[in-house]
Amino acid sequence: MPATFGHGDTSWFVHDRFGMFIHWGLYALPARHEWVKQMERIPDEVYERYFRHFDPDLYDPELWAEAAANAGMKYFVITTKHHEGFCLWDSRLTDYKAPNTPAGRDLLRPAVDAFRRRGLRVGFYYSLLDWHHPHFKIDRFHPLWNHPDRDRLNRERDQSKYAEYLHGQVRELLTQFGRVDILWLDFSYPGPDGKGRDDWKSEELVRMIRELQPHILLNDRLDLPEAWDFKTPEQSQPQEWVKVDGQPVVWEACWTFSGSWGYHRDEDTWKSVEQLVQLLIDTVSKGGNLLLNVGPTGRGEFDERALSRLAGIGEWMKHHGRSIYGCTAAPQDFQTPPGCRLTYNPATRCLYVHVFVWPVGELHLPGFAGKVEYAQLLNDASEIKMSTGSGAPAGPQGGENSTLILHLPIRKPQAVVPVIELFLK
């Protein structure tokens, strides 16, 4: 990475592993997807009704922070401005902001303060797109993309003036809220009828960001191949540790509970607690972080579907967080058994076997024999007896005597995903 861009400090990030994404804006009122303005081609004058009625009277960021902390999350990233252009903070550069709605106040600062009090690190999402700004050129993602007078409308727009606005707002975010640990800029789509680095003036933007907060972690969506600290696969799970030019890199999967980032009243493909815990485990087993999204309602609450899942994840993390925090992919000489995932803490030299499919009686670990000093269930620290050979199938690391046999209780432990902690020799 060129020295002119610099690096953020990822050490805490790859230790903490688990964060909360929050998508909140005017789109919580239509409650049918955060891209509703674009998908339904809603003109500004109609979308304005959500601005006039945005009144989150039940907003209590202390409850948000409590839910995140109890779920085991260690950082949060909130949409300071999404594609609709609406700002949660009291920006001096626009009137399209929360203080000018019935909310009547800055909604970002109380969230920052509440999450900090709970010990979570602070991350800001800021949309590069802006469907409200008068100088943002109409492109293929804009609500007016098929407007019959699009060319005429664009002649009246100056993208460089929008870039100046973008830079100014990022400067506000990085100078008015204290230390910001993550900046999530979203997103570039270069090519015909798109926007990329030149439209955002990305190089100038990155240099400003690094000057203001040199430690900050920057995502990979500015259309600059070198100027990022972590990769961001979205709503898809990599099959292995994410690599760039053949080398593993710092990465974070971002996922929703369902199919929408913003609050969606009628969306009903919500993942179960078991699926979400497995998603977290699978991510860490491949050296990654998980950023799990909540879309608060128009009244400012996490709805019951989100709260119940956060509580379920928290119950699992209470007893199994040791297999997540400070952990990463297992060393390559440890083969993952079928129906399981492995995570590894290099500081404690503990290997964690997450059992997605609980076997009857025994779990065979080819190649593990002679490498494990002690085994226990993580949820209650109860011993798991071990043996080698004795009818165990031969594994790729050697014959049957290289296989470690874990003698498991017949009944699955009371955990959505049981974990066996192996203390290595």
Order of alpha helices (4+ residues) and beta strands (2+ residues): alpha-beta-alpha-alpha-alpha-beta-alpha-beta-alpha-alpha-beta-alpha-alpha-beta-beta-beta-beta-alpha-beta-alpha-beta-beta-beta-beta-beta-beta-beta
